[in-house]
Amino acid sequence: MLSVAIKTRLGDFRLDAAFEGSGSGVTVLFGPSGAGKSSVLAAVAGAARPDAGRIAFGGDVLFDSARGLHAPMERRRIGWVFQDARLFPHLTVDGNLRYGLKRAPAGPIRFDQVIETLGVGRLLHRRPRELSGGERQRVGLGRALLSQPRLLLMDEPLASLDHARRAEILPFFETIKASFRVPILYVTHSLAEAVRLGDRLVVMREGRVTAEGPALELLSRPDLLPGGPRASEGAALQGEIAGQDGQLTLVRAGGWDIRVPALNAKGPVRLYILARDVMLALDEPQRISARNVLPGRVSELHAEAGRVLVKVEALTGTGGASLLAAVTPDAVEALDLKPGAPVWAVVKSVAVDGLGGGLLEALED
């Protein structure tokens, strides 16, 4: 478990951040540029010394101002992945990877395992200038892993890549999460990356933590997230592949069976459904083209500036599955929508994103 409670002043900027990170999986520090996310990462890594506070991880205290304790970076066993990979230009890919391995204590992460997982075997004899942006990031990630870290820090690792390269790299982060069991503290201002990777979400704004908790719960609360385009508002759902229905994949998510465009995936699947793509009905619609007609009940309504966000929860199942629908105040009155009211949520299959490259464009363009 990572525990952070720090205060520091950087010029006119004041950082006063306290949160608990997960001891496994991915904790996402999420917020706009200038929120203080990277400053927190530097403090956890030991590259910056806060003015006051305490940082602890896995039972070890890394920083404690009251005790005058500030553990050096090299003793923290923390890997750090940056936006630009920061590879040594005079070394080959093999040399860059082994640089991290040579200076690491004995650990469970093997060189051949990293090579295979990240798919960089064919790149070993190349130099960084001969690599694409995505390839450089994979090598940088491999070097960090081979340092045998107890904790992996990622500072906007996809920010310098275009949509296509980001969609290419994201699955590698999911594989790292599943294969190496190293907890990750991941900094981003990208909603798509937070949706796809986050297990726990820490929302930051102007140097302070404004919300923290399970990612799926917070990502379905637009009122808690930094203001972004309305077009990106929606709900994330965790599910499992339940089979095929013709050319569609059936995903079981918290009591709902949701049909989505064909997915090539195994194990848990995360879906994202935009509020603008959800329609509500009092009676079960018949003979319509939409392939998802989901029974639920209204749990919350949030009114703002000429429209209402309606949260709809599944009637059965576990996991608290819910959707958001953006409707007009007239629709709320006509359907008599209020907490506890039964409704049907109607979603086209083509509107459900299985978190591929399309999600990056839908949420950020």
C-alpha positions, 0 to 999 in steps of 0.5 A, a space after each residue: 500500500 502506498 500512503 502519501 501526505 505531503 505539502 510543498 511550495 514551488 514558486 507560487 504553486 502550493 502542493 497539499 496532497 494526501 491519498 492512499 494508493 493501491 498495493 497492486 494494480 494501477 493507481 491513476 493520478 488524474 487531472 488537468 495539466 498543472 494540477 501537481 501530478 508530476 510533482 507528487 511522482 517526483 516526491 514518491 521517487 525521491 527526486 524532490 523533497 517535500 517541505 512537510 509530510 510523510 510517504 510510505 510504501 509496503 511498510 517502509 517509510 520513504 519520507 518523514 519530515 518530522 523524523 528528518 527522513 528522506 530515503 535516497 532514490 537508489 534505495 527506494 527500488 522504484 522504476 520511473 517511465 517518462 514521456 520521452 523514454 530517455 534512452 541512452 542514444 549511444 547504446 543499442 536497445 539491448 544495452 539500454 535494457 541491460 543497463 537497468 538489469 546490471 544495477 538491479 538487485 536480484 529479483 523475479 523479473 527476467 530479461 527474456 520475459 521482458 523481451 517476450 512480453 514487450 515484443 522487442 526481440 527484433 529491436 535489440 541491435 537497433 539504436 534509439 534513433 532507429 525506433 518509432 515513438 511507440 518502440 522507444 516507450 516499450 524499451 523504456 518500460 522494459 528498462 524500468 521493469 528490469 530494475 526489479 522495482 517494487 513500485 513503477 511510476 509512469 509520468 504521462 508515458 503516452 502524451 507524446 504519441 499520436 492516437 495510433 501509437 497510443 492504441 498500440 502501446 496501451 495493451 502492453 500496459 495491461 499485459 505488464 499489469 497482469 504479468 509482473 504484479 508490480 503496482 503502478 502509479 500512473 499520471 495522466 490527464 487522459 480520460 481514455 487512459 484512466 478508463 482503460 488502466 485504472 483500478 484506483 483513481 486519485 483526482 487532482 486539481 490545483 495541487 489538491 486531491 479532490 476525490 479518490 476511490 475505485 476507478 469504475 465508481 469515480 469514472 461514472 461520476 462526472 461531478 467529481 471529475 475535472 471539467 472536460 467536454 460533455 461529449 466524453 461523459 459516460 460510464 465505465 463497466 467491468 465485465 467478462 466475455 460471455 459468448 458470441 451473438 452472431 457477429 457481436 460479442 456478449 459481455 456480462 457486466 453486473 447483471 446486464 448482458 451487453 452486445 458489443 462489436 466483436 472483441 478479441 479478448 480473454 478474461 476481464 473486459 472494460 467497456 465505456 458507454 457515452 452518456 450521449 449514446 443512451 436513450 431511456 424508455 418507460 416500457 420495453 421497446 420492441 422491434 428496434 435496431 438497437 441491440 441493447 435494451 437493458 432494464 434498470 432503475 434511476 438512482 441519481 439525477 444531476 441537472 445543469 445548464 439545460 440538460 440532466 444526467 441520469 444515472 441508471 443502475 442494473 436491477 440484478 447482479 453484483 458489481 454496481 453496474 450503472 450507465 449515464 444518460 444525458 436527457 433534456 429537462 422536458 424528458 425528465 418531466 415527461 417520463 417522470 424520472 426520479 430516484 427509484 423509477 424503473 426504466 429501460 436503457 437503450 444503447 446501440 451496439 456500435 456505440 459501446 467501446 471495448 476500449 480500443 483505439 476508437 476510445 482515444 479519439 472519442 474521448 479526446 478529439 
